[in-house]
């Protein structure tokens, strides 16, 4: 699904075939989830292949490594150039890109001594989520921010996401909505969330969430379209029966939600300001004028 015998990856300074790449069996990244990564997308535009917000993603990757005490000295410009080269070698345009930083062999509970950069990519069509998702409030909470660096995109954090997402699917829903330790809405298993009421968008404040780059893009779009948006704490009950709601993330893009805990969102999606945000985002990533 993700690669074949011709797929090229970048690993520790070299381009090589994906099937030739290996992983160290004695590393903290494998045993403890001690790794950081990014999810980035490229698009086919009128000006050729374009990576959306490469600088922001790679700045966050470097920041994640710093927060996790993982040594990493690549420059953003180097990472961007390598990624375009990777896309060219594979003949990809509409693609998902996965930069991953892993650590050298070390089975102790100490900081990484050396890191390895992997750059992977695969062709990406309509994404892994579709409009009209039915979501449920998860019994799994987002990690306590005093226990983890929640603003870093860390491999081990996503065990929490897998548990919540699979639990929702097992119960007949499309996705999960996770709360923080105080019962406030945090985010989806792999995306931030907004809801709409009377023309205003609401989204959870920072603290227990990964403040996504797509989330920030939504703020920028709302500023451009003069749509009011508020960062605040709220309970899931405040969302239920609202006019509309959506997940947002690099992979998800802007995805309309149908219901929360079987309570539908009430307005026709096409009549919402959320729909305008979705439409504008699609134009933005394709390099079209707003």
C-alpha positions, -999 to 999 in steps of 0.1 A, spaced: 0 0 0 28 24 9 57 13 -12 69 -12 -38 102 -25 -52 108 8 -70 100 32 -41 129 55 -30 133 67 5 159 89 22 177 74 52 207 87 72 222 107 43 214 85 14 186 78 -11 179 41 -14 151 17 -22 125 13 6 130 -25 7 167 -20 14 162 3 44 165 -12 79 158 -4 115 180 -9 145 165 -35 168 183 -21 199 170 15 197 148 34 220 127 45 191 115 10 185 112 -1 221 99 31 238 84 52 210 112 77 215 110 93 180 95 125 165 79 129 131 58 151 108 30 146 84 33 169 53 15 170 20 24 180 -15 0 190 -42 -1 192 -79 -6 229 -88 -4 251 -118 32 258 -108 41 222 -105 45 201 -73 42 222 -42 48 212 -6 22 230 16 38 249 45 71 230 44 89 255 65 63 254 93 63 216 94 101 213 95 104 240 121 80 220 142 100 188 135 132 205 148 113 219 178 99 184 186 134 170 185 147 198 208 119 192 233 126 155 234 164 160 238 171 143 204 202 158 186 192 170 152 212 195 131 195 196 97 184 231 85 149 237 73 162 246 38 181 213 36 150 193 47 128 210 21 153 205 -7 157 168 2 119 164 2 115 179 -32 143 156 -44 125 126 -29 93 135 -46 111 139 -79 129 105 -76 95 88 -70 76 107 -96 51 119 -69 31 151 -70 0 146 -48 17 129 -19 19 124 18 54 129 33 66 114 65 99 127 80 109 106 110 138 111 134 149 79 152 178 74 177 209 53 177 212 20 197 205 27 234 183 6 257 186 29 287 162 56 297 185 85 288 185 111 260 194 102 225 231 104 216 227 104 178 197 106 155 188 93 120 166 111 96 142 91 74 121 107 46 93 86 33 65 95 8 36 78 -9 9 89 -33 -21 104 -17 -56 108 -31 -87 118 -12 -72 113 23 -82 89 50 -113 107 62 -144 117 43 -172 142 51 -201 134 74 -181 115 100 -200 101 130 -179 106 161 -181 96 197 -167 110 230 -139 87 238 -133 70 272 -96 76 265 -82 110 276 -55 130 261 -23 127 282 -17 151 311 4 179 297 25 178 329 35 142 320 43 147 283 55 174 259 21 175 242 32 202 218 58 178 203 48 153 176 62 122 193 58 86 181 49 72 215 21 97 220 1 80 192 -6 48 211 -32 69 228 -46 78 194 -47 42 182 -66 31 213 -92 59 210 -97 56 173 -100 18 173 -124 18 202 -147 42 183 -146 21 152 -154 -10 172 -185 7 185 -197 17 150 -184 52 148 -159 67 123 -137 86 148 -131 95 184 -132 128 202 -108 129 232 -112 151 263 -85 164 286 -81 154 322 -108 179 333 -135 167 308 -129 196 283 -128 188 246 -93 184 234 -90 169 198 -96 140 176 -73 110 175 -52 127 148 -68 160 141 -79 193 158 -116 201 160 -138 232 155 -175 237 160 -197 264 146 -225 282 163 -243 313 150 -215 321 125 -187 318 150 -161 290 152 -149 276 185 -119 255 191 -101 241 222 -74 264 237 -38 252 238 -28 231 268 -37 195 262 -36 195 224 -11 194 196 -17 229 181 -17 218 144 -4 237 114 -38 232 97 -54 246 128 -33 277 124 -42 278 87 -79 278 97 -72 309 118 -56 326 89 -85 317 66 -110 330 92 -91 363 94 -92 366 56 -129 358 54 -137 378 86 -152 348 103 -151 351 141 -131 323 158 -126 317 196 -100 296 214 -116 285 246 -124 256 270 -157 238 265 -174 205 273 -187 181 247 -222 189 257 -217 224 244 -209 210 209 -238 187 207 -265 200 183 -243 229 172 -247 242 136 -217 223 123 -183 209 133 -151 197 115 -118 180 120 -87 196 105 -52 183 100 -27 178 73 -40 143 63 -76 150 71 -76 185 56 -111 200 65 -136 172 72 -172 178 80 -187 160 110 -222 145 109 -228 140 146 -213 137 181 -226 108 203 -255 103 178 -266 140 182 -266 155 146 -251 189 138 -281 209 126 -273 230 96 -268 219 60 -231 218 56 -232 239 24 -249 267 43 -223 270 70 -192 292 74 -173 260 80 -180 250 44 -165 283 33 -134 274 53 -132 240 37 -135 254 2 -109 281 8 -85 256 23 -87 235 -9 -79 265 -30 -51 275 -8 -32 241 -9 -36 240 -47 -20 275 -50 -52 291 -63 -63 327 -56 -88 330 -27 
